[in-house]
Each structure stands twice: as C-alpha cells, then as structure tokens.
Amino acid sequence: MFFNHAREYQYVMKKITLFLILFISFQIVAAQIPNWSVSENDYQYSMTIVAKLNVGGKQLTGANDKVAAFVGNVCRGVSGVTYVASEKKYYAYLTIFANQQAESIAFRLYDSSTGTTTNVSKQIVFVVNEHKGNLFQSYSIAEPALNHMAEMLSFNFFDVKSLTSIISNASAKINISESYSLKTLKPVFTLSAGASLFKNRVLQKSGEVTDDFSSEVTYEVLSEDESTLKTYKVNVSQSADPTLFYKKDAVCYAKGAIKVVSKHEGALVQITSNGKTVSSRQIVNGQTIFTDLNEGSYIATLGNEWKIVNIALKTK
C-alpha cells in the first residue's frame, strides 16, 4: 500500500510540475505579444491593405505574428496573418482608420518567433477608401525594405548556345541555331535580386520548364517587394548553321581531299575546277568527303554557299 501511494504521489507531482511549466511558458509568451488595439468607433474613415510581412528577409507566417499601423503612438489598425491555400502564401488583411486625409501612417511588426517588435522605415499617406495590394501583387510591409526592381537581366536556353541574346525595352530577342527545335526549349534566366518570373501568372523556375517558342512568349517579372510588375515579350529566331569546308593538301604518295560539314542532311555538294564538275556527293551523317584530288583550285558549292579551296602539293 505504501508503494502504491508513493507512486500515485509521484505521478500527481509530475502532472502538477508539467502544468506549471506550461502555464509559466504561456504567461511569458503572452507577456511578449504586443497588446495593440484600435477603437474603430472613434474614426469615420478607413483604408485597407493586403500585405506580406517581412523582417530581416524572413516572411512572417506565425499564428501570433502581427502588423500594426500607427499615427504617432496611437494605434490605427492591427492584423495577424492568414494562410490562403489557393496561393500557398500568408497575408495580412489590415484596415487602417482615421478622421482626416493625408495623415502619415507608420508600421510596426511583431515576430513571435523571436518576441521582437520592429519599426518599419517606409511610411504611407492615409487616403480615404484607398485599397493597396491583392493576392498576386501584395503590398510589402518589410524592414529592411525589399528590392523594388523587376528587370530581366539575361535569357537563354538550357544546353543551347545562343548566337545572340539581346534584352531591351521590355523585350528579349534570342537567336539560336536552326538545329534546335523551337517547341522544346528550356529557358534559363536571371532577374533582379529577389524578383520572380511568371507566365500566365504561373511561377517559372530557371532551367526547369520546357516551353514552345515557335511564336512570341509573354512573361511578367514581379519585384521582390511586389510593387513593380513588368511585362517582357520573348522572341526566338533561328539562323542556318554555316557550312564548314576543310582540305588536305596532296603529297607525293597521296592526292588531296576536301571535307564538307553541314547540318543539311542529304543536301548535294558539288566540286568544280576550271568550270567543270569534278564530283558531286550528298551530305550523309553531317558530312561528305571528296578524295583523290589533284593539285589545283576547286570550288565547293552547297546551295547558296560556296568556298574556293586550293589544293597544294607538298614536297616535304
């Protein structure tokens, strides 16, 4: 009986200790949360903001994270964050109250993970019934402020060497070899720091998404702070790969040769000398070779391309 009572006593004491630890921890956390509040009935006007909250480069997503709007030390609005499943993002839906236009509104952010409150440098001016931000392009309340630039800095394709790639006046013009299919290109790009690239409002990842560039493709670049949205038109053109001509001079024990390398599979290559056709061959597996050529001057022709090839006789 004694041991049973002892065990019961120890069990009850463990429960009480655990409860006290949890209660004290809750009181400490609760004490750290700002008691921001606003007397809405004291004001006749309002404006609203859909915002993302950011402190030190980290977005606030905690259940106890908050933002508050102030005029001086008077709280004019407060909001927590709400998860929007359709966007897979967290937003603050903040309503700000006032009795007059053009008051300067300052913001404060509370990060529950660190228990710290941060004053935001950027302020706004109160405008009656104004609304800022939406789910795609929210208003940024951040300290420090996030980057507002929305520039496409480079645009090329994975495993494709661009002949030219020029970005100017919100358009990108890329020229590549005709040997690549325009329907299966995978964009590789760089943007302003923190910016994102969208097609039809779907986020694009560099080097991950294959797309069809047989016609103009439109993208949007959204700045890190989501204040700037810039549209870019991307056009891809193709150039014929140049035909390459190689020669091997004749020597005392072997005649010369001409090799023609081209992407035009099956195309006919003609070799002439002194106005007479010496030989004709098709491009097979990307090349054709003419052998047993005597010393002299030849013209190798493929379509509109031609090359004068001089076969010399080497004596050493």
Secondary structure as a PSIPRED ss2 file (coil, helix, strand):
# PSIPRED VFORMAT (PSIPRED V4.0)

   1 M C   1.000  0.000  0.000
   2 F H   0.000  1.000  0.000
   3 F H   0.000  1.000  0.000
   4 N H   0.000  1.000  0.000
   5 H H   0.000  1.000  0.000
   6 A H   0.000  1.000  0.000
   7 R H   0.000  1.000  0.000
   8 E H   0.000  1.000  0.000
   9 Y H   0.000  1.000  0.000
  10 Q H   0.000  1.000  0.000
  11 Y H   0.000  1.000  0.000
  12 V H   0.000  1.000  0.000
  13 M H   0.000  1.000  0.000
  14 K H   0.000  1.000  0.000
  15 K H   0.000  1.000  0.000
  16 I H   0.000  1.000  0.000
  17 T H   0.000  1.000  0.000
  18 L H   0.000  1.000  0.000
  19 F H   0.000  1.000  0.000
  20 L H   0.000  1.000  0.000
  21 I H   0.000  1.000  0.000
  22 L H   0.000  1.000  0.000
  23 F H   0.000  1.000  0.000
  24 I H   0.000  1.000  0.000
  25 S H   0.000  1.000  0.000
  26 F H   0.000  1.000  0.000
  27 Q H   0.000  1.000  0.000
  28 I H   0.000  1.000  0.000
  29 V H   0.000  1.000  0.000
  30 A H   0.000  1.000  0.000
  31 A H   0.000  1.000  0.000
  32 Q H   0.000  1.000  0.000
  33 I C   1.000  0.000  0.000
  34 P C   1.000  0.000  0.000
  35 N C   1.000  0.000  0.000
  36 W C   1.000  0.000  0.000
  37 S C   1.000  0.000  0.000
  38 V C   1.000  0.000  0.000
  39 S C   1.000  0.000  0.000
  40 E H   0.000  1.000  0.000
  41 N H   0.000  1.000  0.000
  42 D H   0.000  1.000  0.000
  43 Y C   1.000  0.000  0.000
  44 Q C   1.000  0.000  0.000
  45 Y E   0.000  0.000  1.000
  46 S E   0.000  0.000  1.000
  47 M E   0.000  0.000  1.000
  48 T E   0.000  0.000  1.000
  49 I E   0.000  0.000  1.000
  50 V E   0.000  0.000  1.000
  51 A E   0.000  0.000  1.000
  52 K E   0.000  0.000  1.000
  53 L E   0.000  0.000  1.000
  54 N E   0.000  0.000  1.000
  55 V E   0.000  0.000  1.000
  56 G C   1.000  0.000  0.000
  57 G C   1.000  0.000  0.000
  58 K E   0.000  0.000  1.000
  59 Q E   0.000  0.000  1.000
  60 L C   1.000  0.000  0.000
  61 T C   1.000  0.000  0.000
  62 G C   1.000  0.000  0.000
  63 A C   1.000  0.000  0.000
  64 N C   1.000  0.000  0.000
  65 D C   1.000  0.000  0.000
  66 K E   0.000  0.000  1.000
  67 V E   0.000  0.000  1.000
  68 A E   0.000  0.000  1.000
  69 A E   0.000  0.000  1.000
  70 F E   0.000  0.000  1.000
  71 V E   0.000  0.000  1.000
  72 G C   1.000  0.000  0.000
  73 N C   1.000  0.000  0.000
  74 V E   0.000  0.000  1.000
  75 C E   0.000  0.000  1.000
  76 R E   0.000  0.000  1.000
  77 G E   0.000  0.000  1.000
  78 V E   0.000  0.000  1.000
  79 S E   0.000  0.000  1.000
  80 G C   1.000  0.000  0.000
  81 V C   1.000  0.000  0.000
  82 T E   0.000  0.000  1.000
  83 Y E   0.000  0.000  1.000
  84 V E   0.000  0.000  1.000
  85 A C   1.000  0.000  0.000
  86 S C   1.000  0.000  0.000
  87 E C   1.000  0.000  0.000
  88 K C   1.000  0.000  0.000
  89 K E   0.000  0.000  1.000
  90 Y E   0.000  0.000  1.000
  91 Y E   0.000  0.000  1.000
  92 A E   0.000  0.000  1.000
  93 Y E   0.000  0.000  1.000
  94 L E   0.000  0.000  1.000
  95 T E   0.000  0.000  1.000
  96 I E   0.000  0.000  1.000
  97 F E   0.000  0.000  1.000
  98 A E   0.000  0.000  1.000
  99 N C   1.000  0.000  0.000
 100 Q C   1.000  0.000  0.000
 101 Q C   1.000  0.000  0.000
 102 A C   1.000  0.000  0.000
 103 E C   1.000  0.000  0.000
 104 S E   0.000  0.000  1.000
 105 I E   0.000  0.000  1.000
 106 A E   0.000  0.000  1.000
 107 F E   0.000  0.000  1.000
 108 R E   0.000  0.000  1.000
 109 L E   0.000  0.000  1.000
 110 Y E   0.000  0.000  1.000
 111 D E   0.000  0.000  1.000
 112 S C   1.000  0.000  0.000
 113 S C   1.000  0.000  0.000
 114 T C   1.000  0.000  0.000
 115 G C   1.000  0.000  0.000
 116 T E   0.000  0.000  1.000
 117 T E   0.000  0.000  1.000
 118 T E   0.000  0.000  1.000
 119 N E   0.000  0.000  1.000
 120 V E   0.000  0.000  1.000
 121 S E   0.000  0.000  1.000
 122 K E   0.000  0.000  1.000
 123 Q E   0.000  0.000  1.000
 124 I E   0.000  0.000  1.000
 125 V E   0.000  0.000  1.000
 126 F C   1.000  0.000  0.000
 127 V C   1.000  0.000  0.000
 128 V C   1.000  0.000  0.000
 129 N C   1.000  0.000  0.000
 130 E C   1.000  0.000  0.000
 131 H E   0.000  0.000  1.000
 132 K E   0.000  0.000  1.000
 133 G C   1.000  0.000  0.000
 134 N C   1.000  0.000  0.000
 135 L C   1.000  0.000  0.000
 136 F C   1.000  0.000  0.000
 137 Q C   1.000  0.000  0.000
 138 S C   1.000  0.000  0.000
 139 Y E   0.000  0.000  1.000
 140 S E   0.000  0.000  1.000
 141 I E   0.000  0.000  1.000
 142 A E   0.000  0.000  1.000
 143 E E   0.000  0.000  1.000
 144 P C   1.000  0.000  0.000
 145 A C   1.000  0.000  0.000
 146 L C   1.000  0.000  0.000
 147 N C   1.000  0.000  0.000
 148 H C   1.000  0.000  0.000
 149 M C   1.000  0.000  0.000
 150 A C   1.000  0.000  0.000
 151 E C   1.000  0.000  0.000
 152 M E   0.000  0.000  1.000
 153 L E   0.000  0.000  1.000
 154 S E   0.000  0.000  1.000
 155 F E   0.000  0.000  1.000
 156 N E   0.000  0.000  1.000
 157 F E   0.000  0.000  1.000
 158 F C   1.000  0.000  0.000
 159 D C   1.000  0.000  0.000
 160 V E   0.000  0.000  1.000
 161 K C   1.000  0.000  0.000
 162 S C   1.000  0.000  0.000
 163 L C   1.000  0.000  0.000
 164 T E   0.000  0.000  1.000
 165 S E   0.000  0.000  1.000
 166 I E   0.000  0.000  1.000
 167 I E   0.000  0.000  1.000
 168 S E   0.000  0.000  1.000
 169 N C   1.000  0.000  0.000
 170 A C   1.000  0.000  0.000
 171 S E   0.000  0.000  1.000
 172 A E   0.000  0.000  1.000
 173 K E   0.000  0.000  1.000
 174 I E   0.000  0.000  1.000
 175 N E   0.000  0.000  1.000
 176 I E   0.000  0.000  1.000
 177 S E   0.000  0.000  1.000
 178 E C   1.000  0.000  0.000
 179 S C   1.000  0.000  0.000
 180 Y C   1.000  0.000  0.000
 181 S C   1.000  0.000  0.000
 182 L H   0.000  1.000  0.000
 183 K H   0.000  1.000  0.000
 184 T H   0.000  1.000  0.000
 185 L E   0.000  0.000  1.000
 186 K C   1.000  0.000  0.000
 187 P E   0.000  0.000  1.000
 188 V E   0.000  0.000  1.000
 189 F E   0.000  0.000  1.000
 190 T E   0.000  0.000  1.000
 191 L E   0.000  0.000  1.000
 192 S C   1.000  0.000  0.000
 193 A C   1.000  0.000  0.000
 194 G C   1.000  0.000  0.000
 195 A C   1.000  0.000  0.000
 196 S E   0.000  0.000  1.000
 197 L E   0.000  0.000  1.000
 198 F E   0.000  0.000  1.000
 199 K E   0.000  0.000  1.000
 200 N C   1.000  0.000  0.000
 201 R C   1.000  0.000  0.000
 202 V E   0.000  0.000  1.000
 203 L E   0.000  0.000  1.000
 204 Q E   0.000  0.000  1.000
 205 K C   1.000  0.000  0.000
 206 S C   1.000  0.000  0.000
 207 G C   1.000  0.000  0.000
 208 E C   1.000  0.000  0.000
 209 V C   1.000  0.000  0.000
 210 T C   1.000  0.000  0.000
 211 D E   0.000  0.000  1.000
 212 D C   1.000  0.000  0.000
 213 F C   1.000  0.000  0.000
 214 S C   1.000  0.000  0.000
 215 S C   1.000  0.000  0.000
 216 E C   1.000  0.000  0.000
 217 V E   0.000  0.000  1.000
 218 T E   0.000  0.000  1.000
 219 Y E   0.000  0.000  1.000
 220 E E   0.000  0.000  1.000
 221 V E   0.000  0.000  1.000
 222 L E   0.000  0.000  1.000
 223 S C   1.000  0.000  0.000
 224 E C   1.000  0.000  0.000
 225 D C   1.000  0.000  0.000
 226 E C   1.000  0.000  0.000
 227 S C   1.000  0.000  0.000
 228 T C   1.000  0.000  0.000
 229 L E   0.000  0.000  1.000
 230 K E   0.000  0.000  1.000
 231 T E   0.000  0.000  1.000
 232 Y E   0.000  0.000  1.000
 233 K E   0.000  0.000  1.000
 234 V E   0.000  0.000  1.000
 235 N E   0.000  0.000  1.000
 236 V E   0.000  0.000  1.000
 237 S E   0.000  0.000  1.000
 238 Q E   0.000  0.000  1.000
 239 S E   0.000  0.000  1.000
 240 A C   1.000  0.000  0.000
 241 D C   1.000  0.000  0.000
 242 P C   1.000  0.000  0.000
 243 T C   1.000  0.000  0.000
 244 L E   0.000  0.000  1.000
 245 F E   0.000  0.000  1.000
 246 Y E   0.000  0.000  1.000
 247 K E   0.000  0.000  1.000
 248 K E   0.000  0.000  1.000
 249 D C   1.000  0.000  0.000
 250 A E   0.000  0.000  1.000
 251 V E   0.000  0.000  1.000
 252 C C   1.000  0.000  0.000
 253 Y C   1.000  0.000  0.000
 254 A E   0.000  0.000  1.000
 255 K C   1.000  0.000  0.000
 256 G E   0.000  0.000  1.000
 257 A E   0.000  0.000  1.000
 258 I E   0.000  0.000  1.000
 259 K E   0.000  0.000  1.000
 260 V E   0.000  0.000  1.000
 261 V E   0.000  0.000  1.000
 262 S C   1.000  0.000  0.000
 263 K C   1.000  0.000  0.000
 264 H C   1.000  0.000  0.000
 265 E C   1.000  0.000  0.000
 266 G C   1.000  0.000  0.000
 267 A C   1.000  0.000  0.000
 268 L E   0.000  0.000  1.000
 269 V E   0.000  0.000  1.000
 270 Q E   0.000  0.000  1.000
 271 I E   0.000  0.000  1.000
 272 T E   0.000  0.000  1.000
 273 S E   0.000  0.000  1.000
 274 N C   1.000  0.000  0.000
 275 G C   1.000  0.000  0.000
 276 K E   0.000  0.000  1.000
 277 T E   0.000  0.000  1.000
 278 V E   0.000  0.000  1.000
 279 S E   0.000  0.000  1.000
 280 S E   0.000  0.000  1.000
 281 R E   0.000  0.000  1.000
 282 Q E   0.000  0.000  1.000
 283 I C   1.000  0.000  0.000
 284 V E   0.000  0.000  1.000
 285 N C   1.000  0.000  0.000
 286 G C   1.000  0.000  0.000
 287 Q E   0.000  0.000  1.000
 288 T E   0.000  0.000  1.000
 289 I E   0.000  0.000  1.000
 290 F E   0.000  0.000  1.000
 291 T E   0.000  0.000  1.000
 292 D E   0.000  0.000  1.000
 293 L E   0.000  0.000  1.000
 294 N C   1.000  0.000  0.000
 295 E C   1.000  0.000  0.000
 296 G E   0.000  0.000  1.000
 297 S E   0.000  0.000  1.000
 298 Y E   0.000  0.000  1.000
 299 I E   0.000  0.000  1.000
 300 A E   0.000  0.000  1.000
 301 T E   0.000  0.000  1.000
 302 L E   0.000  0.000  1.000
 303 G C   1.000  0.000  0.000
 304 N C   1.000  0.000  0.000
 305 E E   0.000  0.000  1.000
 306 W E   0.000  0.000  1.000
 307 K E   0.000  0.000  1.000
 308 I E   0.000  0.000  1.000
 309 V E   0.000  0.000  1.000
 310 N E   0.000  0.000  1.000
 311 I E   0.000  0.000  1.000
 312 A C   1.000  0.000  0.000
 313 L E   0.000  0.000  1.000
 314 K E   0.000  0.000  1.000
 315 T C   1.000  0.000  0.000
 316 K C   1.000  0.000  0.000
